[in-house]
Amino acid sequence: MIMDFGYVLNELKEGKKAARQGWNGKNMFIFLRKGRKITDVDPSTPMGGDFESRPHLCMKDAEGKCVVGWLASQTDMLAADWLIVE
């Protein structure tokens, strides 16, 4: 089923993954990373020690790497070619 970004956003909140129709051949998708406590952080780093992250969207890119904090473009938000990825 093809859907718009508003519908997909609700599906992401339910733990599903989504992709634009044109991304499928590259195994790319987006997903919601829930907020979590991050521990054992080197105290000399900018965050310094333990901290909690906020929920954010991530993307698995064409190289299989995670893009943390992926942002939807206006084209992405207005597109109606979104699919849920199983």
N, C-alpha and C positions, 0 to 999 in steps of 0.2 A: 504494500500500500504506500503510495506517495503522499507526502504531507508537507505542511508548512512548518516554519521554525517554532512558532508558538506551541504547536502540538508536540513537536520534538522536544522542546525544553521540558515539558511536563513528563515525557517519557524518560529523559535523562535523570530527572529527580527520582524516578522509580528504579534507577539502576541500569537502564538500558543504554546501548551504544547507538550512535546514528552517523550517517554519512550522506553527503550529496551524491546524487546519481552518478555524476562524472568522476567521483573519487573511487568507486568500487573496484576498478581494475588494479588499483594501487594498494588495496587493503588498508586504506586510511579510514579513520573514524574518530568521533569525538565522544567524550564521556565526562561525567561529573565526578570530581574527586571531592569527597566529603571532608569537612574540617577534621583535623586530627592533632593529637599531641605529638610533637617531634622531640625526641630525647637524645641525649648523648651528642649534642652538637658541640663542636670545638668552641670553647668560650672566647677564643680570639677572633671568631668570625663576626660579621656585622650583627647577626641576631643574638649572639652571645648566650650560650647555654640552651636550656629547654625552652620551647615556645609552642604555641598552638597556631595551626594554619586555619584559614577560612576556606569554605567551600569554593571551588573554582573549576572551570572547564579545562580539560586537557585534550590534546589530539595525538593519536598515533599517526606519525607521518609516513611518507612513502619509504623511508629508510628504516622503519620499525622503531623509531625513537619517539619518546614522549615530549611533546611541546607543552610545557607547563604554562597555564594561564592563557590558553588560546582565546582569541577574541573573534567573534563573528563580524564579518564586514556587513555593510548595508546590503550588498548583493546576497550574502548568505541569509540575512534575516528576512529578506523579501522573497527569496526563492521558494518555489513549491515543488522541489524535486528531492526532498529529504526522504530517507529510508531508515528504518530501524535495522540495525545489524545484529544478526544472531551470533 
